[in-house]
Amino acid sequence: MIYAPIIAGALVLIVLLAVFSQILMKPVKLIWKLLVNSGIGLILLLTANFIGQYFSLSLPINIITVLIAGFLGIPGILLLFVLKFITNFI
């Protein structure tokens, strides 16, 4: 009995399933990371607005500012404050 073609076919099938599962999981990981970073950005914006209310500073909370704060973190919050400062004096 020749089992070599069956074993080779099974190995090829396993490799193909592994490759396709990795291809399908990349976007899911990217979306999950985007959601987590956006949540962190929202928390940073809320904290910055809470502290900023004592200095009459506030940032708008929308999808753009949340994504900037999520991707860049604290430097992103500082960037948003600088941009707000610049646009208020133009």
PyMOL commands that set and color helices and strands:
alter all, ss='L'
color gray80, all
select helices_A, chain A and resi 4-55+63-72+74-88
alter helices_A, ss='H'
color red, helices_A
deselect
rebuild
show_as cartoon
